[in-house]
Amino acid sequence: MQQFNCPFCGTRDQSEFTYGREVAPVPALDASPADWQRFVYERDNPCGAHAEWWHHNHGCRQWLEIVRDTLTHEVLEIKAARRSKERA
């Protein structure tokens, strides 16, 4: 079982988390249907380090940004996905 070190709850089994999608800019609410289709259905699928959104649904219920190596599944970085007030 792969382990994720949640910044809020500590180390937990991957089974507590649900994959969301790769990290990508979210289109504006009034964006074209083509922009929304790209956001929902198209993925990069790279080899190597890749940023993904995961939801800790059986813990703190926070969204996390996890940088994971897609070849080895090694977790390189985990942080809260929410924006800080300085970045908003």
SULRA-V858154 format. One record per helix or strand of 2 or more residues. SS is the DSSP state (~ for helix, > for strand). FROM is the first residue (numbers start at 1). TO is the last residue. Records with the same first field share a line. If there is no record, write none. Layout:
SS->FROM-TO / FROM-TO
//
This chain:
>->3-6 / 10-13 / 18-22 / 49-55 / 63-69 / 75-80
~->14-16 / 33-41
//
